[in-house]
Amino acid sequence: MPKKNAGANQPDPANTPVSFEAAMNELTGLVAKMEAGDLPLEASVIAYQRGAELIQFCTSQLDKVEQQVKVLEAGMLKSFHVDNGDEDLT
């Protein structure tokens, strides 16, 4: 019986998508194939596993971007007050 690798649950770096968009495109293709119902059982399981990896990658990418946005907001978003010199607008 073959032994399982200790890192068997870790994503394979060779299969890591090059970008968020590439991951979403691949995920969309997998979903379409699975929804069509034409995949054999084993292929469906492999597609499901790959889809889970892609979702994890996309979630990670979105979390990174969210943190970047928070940093930008903290440094750039401040109360905006226009001083036009006319306090009484009526």
C-alpha positions as CSV (number, residue, x, y, z in Angstrom):
1,M,0.0,0.0,0.0
2,P,1.6,3.4,-0.9
3,K,2.3,5.8,1.8
4,K,0.6,9.2,1.8
5,N,2.9,12.3,1.8
6,A,2.8,14.4,4.9
7,G,2.0,17.4,2.7
8,A,-0.6,15.6,0.6
9,N,-3.2,18.2,1.6
10,Q,-0.9,21.1,0.6
11,P,-1.5,22.7,-2.8
12,D,1.1,21.8,-5.5
13,P,3.1,25.0,-6.3
14,A,3.3,23.8,-9.9
15,N,-0.5,24.1,-10.1
16,T,-0.8,27.5,-8.5
17,P,-2.6,29.9,-10.8
18,V,-0.6,32.9,-12.1
19,S,-3.3,35.3,-11.1
20,F,-6.8,35.7,-9.6
21,E,-8.3,36.1,-13.0
22,A,-6.6,32.9,-14.3
23,A,-7.9,31.0,-11.2
24,M,-11.5,32.3,-11.8
25,N,-11.3,31.3,-15.5
26,E,-10.2,27.8,-14.6
27,L,-12.8,27.5,-11.8
28,T,-15.5,28.7,-14.2
29,G,-14.5,26.0,-16.7
30,L,-14.5,23.3,-14.0
31,V,-17.9,24.3,-12.8
32,A,-19.3,24.2,-16.4
33,K,-17.8,20.7,-16.9
34,M,-19.2,19.4,-13.6
35,E,-22.7,21.0,-14.2
36,A,-22.8,19.3,-17.7
37,G,-22.7,16.0,-15.9
38,D,-20.4,14.4,-18.5
39,L,-17.4,13.7,-16.2
40,P,-16.8,10.3,-14.8
41,L,-17.0,9.9,-11.0
42,E,-13.2,10.0,-10.5
43,A,-12.8,13.0,-12.8
44,S,-15.6,14.7,-10.9
45,V,-13.8,14.2,-7.6
46,I,-10.5,15.5,-9.0
47,A,-12.3,18.5,-10.5
48,Y,-14.0,19.2,-7.2
49,Q,-10.7,19.0,-5.3
50,R,-9.1,21.4,-7.9
51,G,-12.0,23.7,-7.5
52,A,-11.6,23.8,-3.8
53,E,-7.9,24.6,-4.3
54,L,-8.8,27.4,-6.7
55,I,-11.4,28.8,-4.2
56,Q,-8.8,28.8,-1.5
57,F,-6.3,30.6,-3.8
58,C,-8.9,33.2,-4.8
59,T,-10.0,33.8,-1.2
60,S,-6.4,34.3,-0.2
61,Q,-5.9,36.8,-3.0
62,L,-9.0,38.7,-2.1
63,D,-7.9,38.8,1.6
64,K,-4.5,40.3,0.5
65,V,-6.2,42.9,-1.6
66,E,-8.6,43.8,1.2
67,Q,-5.7,44.4,3.6
68,Q,-4.0,46.6,1.0
69,V,-7.2,48.6,0.6
70,K,-7.4,49.0,4.4
71,V,-3.9,50.3,4.5
72,L,-4.6,52.8,1.7
73,E,-7.9,53.9,3.3
74,A,-6.1,54.5,6.6
75,G,-3.6,56.8,5.0
76,M,-5.8,58.6,2.5
77,L,-9.4,58.8,3.7
78,K,-9.8,61.7,5.9
79,S,-12.7,64.0,6.5
80,F,-13.2,66.3,3.6
81,H,-14.1,69.8,4.4
82,V,-14.4,72.5,1.7
83,D,-13.7,76.0,3.0
84,N,-15.4,78.2,0.5
85,G,-15.5,81.2,2.8
86,D,-19.3,81.4,2.8
87,E,-20.5,80.1,6.1
88,D,-24.1,81.3,5.5
89,L,-25.4,79.6,2.3
90,T,-29.0,80.9,2.7
